[in-house]
Amino acid sequence: MELVLHQKQELNLFMTYKLRQAIELLQYSTYDLYQYLMEQEMENPLIELKEQKSSDLYERNLNRSSITRSTSASAIEMKQSKEVCMRDKLMQQSEILYRDLQDLKVIEYIIYNIDENGYLDFAENEQELSVVFNENEISRGIQLLQAVGPAGIGARNLKECLLLQVNDEFPDKELIECLIENFLELLANKKWEDIAARMNISLRKVKEIHELILTLNPRPCSFISDFSIQYVNPDIIVQHNGKGLSFYLNDGYLPEIHFNDQYSALLNQDDETAKYLQEKYKSYQWLVSSIDKRRQTINKIMQVLVKKQEQFFAEGFIALAPLTLKEVAEEIEMHESTVSRVTMNKFIQTPKGTFELRALFTSKLETSDGTSIAQTKVKMLLKSLIEGENKCHPLSDQKITDCFNEEKGIKVSRRTISKYREELNIPSSSRRKELTIK
């Protein structure tokens, strides 16, 4: 066996640490970028951050958004404390009504372990409960709590929640309880005839009971979840001016990046300290350059979006034009992956509300006249069509498909309609059907 040496030339692309950082920087939201700058200042002695004085402008722009938001920690703490107070208030009222210490222990456990809808997840806490309380004590605690909190609070499932709300004031209480206890699934699937046959009552009576059940609240403690507010800081703000649309990056609160002059004299020396500082100086230059490039890239993308989606900013999603990441990338002569990264994790505040930036990108469907229509617009048309249908004879997916193809000239399959309907959380035609009494 002969050993032979061969010389081979290869070209490989390696992703450097700086390149990975630059890619990550594109994906950062403005708030994430703010946090990143704070970290860089701690790691690099040559970076000196100077806080902006014009933060008032940022706050004013924030308040114009249609989504509740706050950058103030005190505001968040205030909302959280308000939620805690609601539970505390329920406990205080229980202590006024009841004196038995064991009852109060059970009630306290329920109040501080219900979820945002008011349900007690008994299955998840069963092991813990079995050590402290038995089944009868829990049931008694839930019943006692009904006199303090909203009816249905502390229920372990939907069925129990509805049964707790059925009181003596309801006519035909026994029939309502029977239906909830035994035929709730049939009711959800609107199997009216099956319910009437099994309960041996008329369809008219089934309808009456159904209308009464609709007055019950499946989420008795939604007042607690109301305080779980989502805080969103828009990265880009689009607004109307006298001449049309304008936009700006909502980064006025980002600190200015300055070079720390204290180390200038040490940079030109010939020692290990100078080598260290020279590396840090390169990092400083890279950071300034990368942030500037990020800002330029976002501006280029936004210029295309404002031009292509002009109708959206005036009319909302019903006027959203079909637009893909690839089309924008070609327009600004960048790679599609770059556009994809830049549009990630960012929110845009518009005259029609605040949305994820990605919401302005949507694929297209073909129409009979050769033009295209955005998927988002098709979904809105689908929702509008179903809202206006005859609920006694709701449209099947196939009928909706025929309507789109024949009347609206939009080429779409039944499977696509079914997919869009599920994405919109719209039930099937059989579950949308209302009971008719002749």
C-alpha positions in Angstrom: 0.0 0.0 0.0 1.5 3.3 -1.2 1.1 6.6 0.8 0.6 9.6 -1.4 0.3 13.3 -0.6 -2.3 15.3 -2.5 -2.7 19.1 -2.5 -6.3 20.3 -2.6 -7.7 23.8 -2.7 -11.1 24.4 -1.1 -13.2 27.5 -0.5 -15.3 27.4 2.8 -17.4 30.0 4.4 -17.0 30.3 8.2 -19.3 32.5 10.2 -17.2 34.6 12.5 -18.2 35.7 16.0 -18.7 39.3 14.7 -20.9 38.1 11.8 -23.1 36.1 14.2 -23.4 39.2 16.4 -24.3 41.4 13.5 -27.1 38.9 12.5 -28.4 38.8 16.0 -28.4 42.6 16.1 -30.7 42.7 13.1 -33.2 40.5 14.9 -33.3 42.6 18.1 -36.3 44.7 18.9 -35.5 48.2 20.0 -35.9 47.3 23.6 -33.6 44.3 23.2 -31.1 46.5 21.5 -31.3 48.9 24.5 -30.5 46.0 26.9 -27.7 44.8 24.6 -26.1 48.3 24.7 -26.1 48.2 28.5 -24.3 44.9 28.4 -21.7 46.2 25.9 -21.0 49.2 28.1 -20.2 46.9 31.0 -17.9 44.7 28.9 -16.1 47.3 26.9 -14.3 50.2 28.8 -14.1 52.2 25.6 -17.9 52.4 25.2 -19.6 55.2 27.0 -23.3 55.6 26.8 -25.1 58.9 27.1 -28.8 58.8 27.8 -31.0 60.8 25.5 -32.7 63.9 26.9 -35.6 63.7 24.5 -37.3 60.7 26.1 -40.5 62.8 26.5 -41.1 62.4 22.7 -40.9 58.7 23.0 -43.4 58.6 25.8 -45.9 60.8 23.9 -45.6 58.6 20.8 -46.1 55.5 23.0 -49.4 56.9 24.4 -50.9 57.3 21.0 -50.8 53.5 20.3 -54.0 51.5 20.2 -52.5 48.8 22.4 -52.1 49.3 26.1 -48.4 49.7 26.9 -46.1 51.1 29.5 -42.3 51.3 29.9 -42.7 52.2 33.6 -41.9 49.5 36.1 -44.1 51.3 38.6 -47.1 51.1 36.3 -46.6 47.3 35.9 -46.3 46.9 39.6 -49.4 48.9 40.1 -51.4 46.6 37.8 -50.0 43.5 39.4 -50.8 44.8 42.9 -54.3 45.5 41.8 -54.7 41.9 40.8 -53.4 40.7 44.2 -55.8 43.1 45.9 -58.8 41.5 44.1 -57.9 38.1 45.7 -57.2 39.8 49.0 -60.6 41.5 48.8 -62.3 38.1 48.3 -60.5 36.7 51.3 -61.4 39.7 53.5 -65.1 39.3 52.6 -64.9 35.6 53.4 -63.5 36.4 56.8 -66.4 38.7 57.5 -69.0 36.0 56.5 -67.5 32.9 58.0 -65.9 32.1 61.3 -64.9 28.4 61.0 -61.1 28.3 60.7 -61.1 25.1 58.6 -63.7 26.6 56.2 -61.5 29.7 55.9 -58.4 27.7 55.2 -60.2 25.9 52.3 -61.6 29.1 50.9 -58.1 30.8 51.1 -56.6 27.9 49.3 -59.2 28.1 46.5 -58.9 31.9 46.1 -55.1 31.9 45.8 -55.0 28.8 43.5 -57.7 29.7 40.9 -56.6 30.5 37.4 -57.3 33.8 35.6 -60.8 32.4 34.6 -61.7 31.4 38.1 -61.2 27.7 37.8 -59.5 25.5 40.4 -57.3 22.9 38.6 -58.1 20.0 40.9 -56.3 17.4 38.8 -53.0 19.4 38.9 -53.2 20.0 42.7 -54.9 16.8 43.7 -51.8 15.4 45.5 -51.3 18.5 47.5 -55.1 18.8 48.2 -55.4 15.2 49.5 -52.8 16.0 52.2 -54.6 19.1 53.5 -58.2 18.8 52.6 -60.6 16.0 51.5 -63.1 16.1 48.6 -66.0 17.1 50.8 -64.1 20.0 52.3 -63.2 21.3 48.9 -66.8 21.1 47.6 -68.0 22.9 50.7 -65.4 25.6 50.3 -66.5 26.2 46.7 -70.1 26.4 47.8 -69.3 28.9 50.5 -67.2 31.0 48.1 -70.2 31.5 45.9 -71.7 33.9 48.5 -68.5 36.0 48.3 -67.3 35.9 44.7 -69.0 35.7 41.4 -71.2 32.6 40.8 -69.0 29.7 39.4 -65.8 30.8 41.1 -63.6 27.9 42.2 -65.3 25.3 39.9 -63.1 22.4 38.8 -64.4 22.3 35.2 -66.9 24.0 32.9 -69.8 21.7 33.9 -69.4 22.4 37.6 -69.0 26.2 36.8 -72.3 26.3 35.0 -74.2 24.2 37.5 -73.0 26.5 40.3 -74.6 29.4 38.5 -78.0 27.7 38.1 -80.0 29.0 41.1 -83.6 28.8 42.3 -84.6 31.9 40.2 -84.1 29.9 37.0 -87.3 28.5 35.6 -87.1 24.7 34.9 -84.0 24.5 37.1 -84.1 20.7 37.0 -84.2 20.6 33.2 -81.3 23.0 32.9 -79.2 21.0 35.4 -80.1 17.7 33.6 -79.0 19.1 30.3 -75.7 20.5 31.7 -75.0 17.4 33.7 -75.7 14.9 30.9 -75.8 16.5 27.5 -73.3 19.4 27.5 -71.3 17.9 24.7 -74.4 17.4 22.5 -75.3 21.1 23.2 -71.9 22.2 22.2 -72.3 20.3 18.9 -75.8 21.6 18.5 -77.5 18.2 18.3 -80.9 19.7 19.1 -83.0 16.7 18.0 -80.8 14.3 20.0 -81.2 16.4 23.2 -85.0 16.7 22.7 -85.3 12.9 22.2 -83.1 11.9 25.2 -84.7 14.4 27.5 -88.2 13.8 26.2 -88.9 17.5 25.7 -89.9 19.6 22.7 -87.4 21.4 20.5 -88.9 24.7 21.7 -88.1 23.8 25.3 -84.5 22.8 24.2 -84.2 26.3 22.6 -85.4 28.0 25.8 -83.0 26.1 28.0 -80.2 26.8 25.5 -80.9 30.6 25.6 -80.8 30.5 29.4 -77.5 28.6 29.5 -76.1 31.3 27.2 -76.7 33.8 29.9 -74.3 31.9 32.2 -70.6 33.0 32.4 -68.1 30.3 31.5 -65.3 32.6 32.8 -66.6 33.9 36.1 -63.3 35.6 37.1 -62.4 37.4 33.9 -62.2 40.5 36.0 -58.9 39.2 37.4 -57.4 38.4 34.0 -58.3 41.9 32.8 -55.3 43.1 34.8 -52.9 40.8 32.8 -52.0 43.5 30.3 -49.7 42.9 27.5 -47.0 45.7 27.3 -45.8 46.4 23.8 -43.2 49.0 22.7 -43.5 49.8 19.0 -40.3 49.7 17.1 -41.6 51.8 14.2 -44.3 54.4 14.1 -46.3 55.2 11.0 -48.5 58.3 11.0 -50.4 60.6 8.6 -48.9 64.0 8.0 -50.2 66.9 5.8 -48.8 65.3 2.6 -49.5 61.6 3.3 -47.8 58.9 5.3 -44.5 59.2 7.2 -42.7 56.9 9.5 -39.8 57.0 12.0 -38.0 54.5 14.2 -39.1 54.6 17.8 -35.5 54.5 19.1 -35.4 58.0 20.6 -34.8 56.5 24.0 -31.6 54.5 22.9 -28.5 56.1 24.4 -25.9 57.7 22.3 -22.6 55.7 21.9 -19.5 57.6 22.6 -15.8 56.8 22.8 -14.3 57.0 26.2 -11.5 59.5 25.8 -9.8 58.4 29.1 -8.1 55.5 27.3 -7.0 57.4 24.2 -3.3 57.7 25.3 -3.0 54.0 26.1 -4.1 52.9 22.6 -0.8 53.8 20.9 1.5 52.2 23.5 3.4 48.9 22.8 2.2 46.6 25.5 -0.5 44.1 26.4 -2.8 46.8 27.7 -2.7 48.5 24.3 -3.4 45.3 22.4 -6.4 44.7 24.7 -7.7 48.2 24.1 -7.2 48.0 20.3 -9.4 44.9 20.2 -12.0 46.8 22.3 -11.7 49.7 19.9 -12.5 47.5 17.0 -15.6 46.2 18.9 -16.6 49.8 19.5 -16.3 50.7 15.8 -18.2 47.5 14.9 -21.0 48.3 17.3 -21.5 51.8 15.9 -21.3 50.6 12.3 -23.7 47.7 12.9 -26.4 49.8 14.6 -26.2 52.3 11.8 -26.5 49.5 9.3 -29.5 48.1 11.2 -31.2 51.5 11.2 -30.6 51.9 7.4 -31.9 48.5 6.6 -35.1 49.0 8.6 -35.6 52.4 6.9 -35.2 50.7 3.4 -37.8 48.0 4.3 -40.2 50.6 5.7 -40.0 52.7 2.6 -41.2 49.7 0.6 -43.9 48.8 3.0 -45.3 52.3 3.2 -45.4 52.5 -0.6 -46.8 48.9 -1.2 -49.2 48.9 1.8 -50.6 52.5 1.5 -54.2 51.3 1.4 -53.6 49.1 4.5 -52.6 52.2 6.6 -55.8 53.9 5.5 -58.4 51.0 5.6 -56.8 48.2 7.7 -56.3 44.5 7.0 -59.2 44.4 4.5 -57.0 46.4 2.1 -53.8 44.5 2.8 -51.9 43.9 -0.5 -50.2 40.6 -1.2 -46.5 41.1 -0.3 -43.7 38.6 0.4 -40.3 38.9 2.1 -38.7 37.9 -1.2 -40.4 40.8 -3.1 -39.2 43.3 -0.6 -35.7 41.8 -0.7 -35.6 42.2 -4.4 -36.9 45.8 -4.2 -34.1 46.9 -1.8 -31.5 44.5 -3.4 -30.8 42.5 -0.2 -31.0 38.8 0.6 -34.4 37.5 1.7 -32.9 36.1 4.9 -31.7 39.6 5.8 -35.2 41.0 5.4 -36.6 38.1 7.4 -34.2 38.8 10.3 -34.9 42.5 10.3 -38.7 42.1 10.4 -38.5 39.6 13.3 -39.5 40.6 16.9 -40.6 44.1 15.9 -43.9 45.9 16.3 -45.3 48.7 14.1 -47.7 51.4 15.4 -50.1 52.5 12.6 -53.2 54.7 12.4 -55.1 51.3 12.4 -53.5 49.9 15.5 -50.3 48.3 16.6 -49.2 45.0 15.0 -46.2 42.7 14.5 -44.3 44.0 11.5 -44.6 40.5 10.0 -48.4 41.0 9.8 -47.8 43.3 6.8 -46.4 40.4 4.8 -48.8 37.9 3.3 -48.8 35.4 0.5 -51.2 35.7 -2.4 -54.0 33.8 -4.1 -54.8 34.1 -7.8 -58.1 35.7 -9.0 -60.0 34.9 -12.2 -58.8 38.2 -13.9 -55.2 37.3 -13.5 -54.5 39.6 -10.5 -53.6 38.4 -7.0 -55.2 38.9 -3.6 -53.6 38.7 -0.1 -54.4 35.7 2.1 -55.2 38.0 5.0 -57.9 39.7 2.9 -59.4 36.4 1.9 -59.6 35.5 5.6 -61.4 38.7 6.3 -63.8 38.1 3.4 -64.4 34.6 4.8 -65.2 35.9 8.2 -67.5 38.6 6.8 -69.3 36.0 4.7 -69.9 33.7 7.6 -71.1 36.5 9.8 -73.7 37.4 7.3 -74.9 33.8 6.6 -78.3 32.4 7.5 -77.6 30.8 10.9 -80.5 28.4 10.4 -78.7 27.1 7.2 -75.0 28.0 7.6 -72.7 27.7 4.6 -70.6 24.6 4.3 -66.9 24.8 3.4 -67.8 23.7 -0.1 -70.5 26.3 -0.6 -68.1 29.0 0.6 -65.5 27.7 -1.8 -68.0 27.9 -4.7 -68.9 31.4 -3.6 -65.3 32.5 -3.7 -64.6 30.8 -7.0 -67.7 31.8 -8.9 -69.0 35.0 -7.3 -65.8 36.7 -6.1 -63.4 35.3 -8.7 -60.9 34.1 -6.1 -59.3 30.7 -6.9 -59.3 28.8 -3.6 -59.8 25.1 -2.7 -62.2 23.7 -0.1 -59.2 22.5 2.0 -57.8 26.1 2.1 -61.2 27.5 3.2 -61.3 24.8 6.0 -57.8 25.8 7.0 -58.5 29.5 7.1 -61.7 28.9 9.0 -59.8 26.9 11.7 -57.2 29.6 11.9 -60.0 32.2 12.6 -61.4 29.9 15.3 -64.7 29.6 13.4 -66.5 26.3 14.0 -67.8 24.1 11.2 -71.2 24.7 9.7 -72.8 21.9 11.8 -71.7 23.7 15.0 -72.8 27.1 13.7 -76.3 26.0 13.0 -79.0 27.7 15.1 -82.2 25.9 16.2 -85.4 26.9 14.3 -88.9 26.5 15.7 -91.7 26.4 13.2 
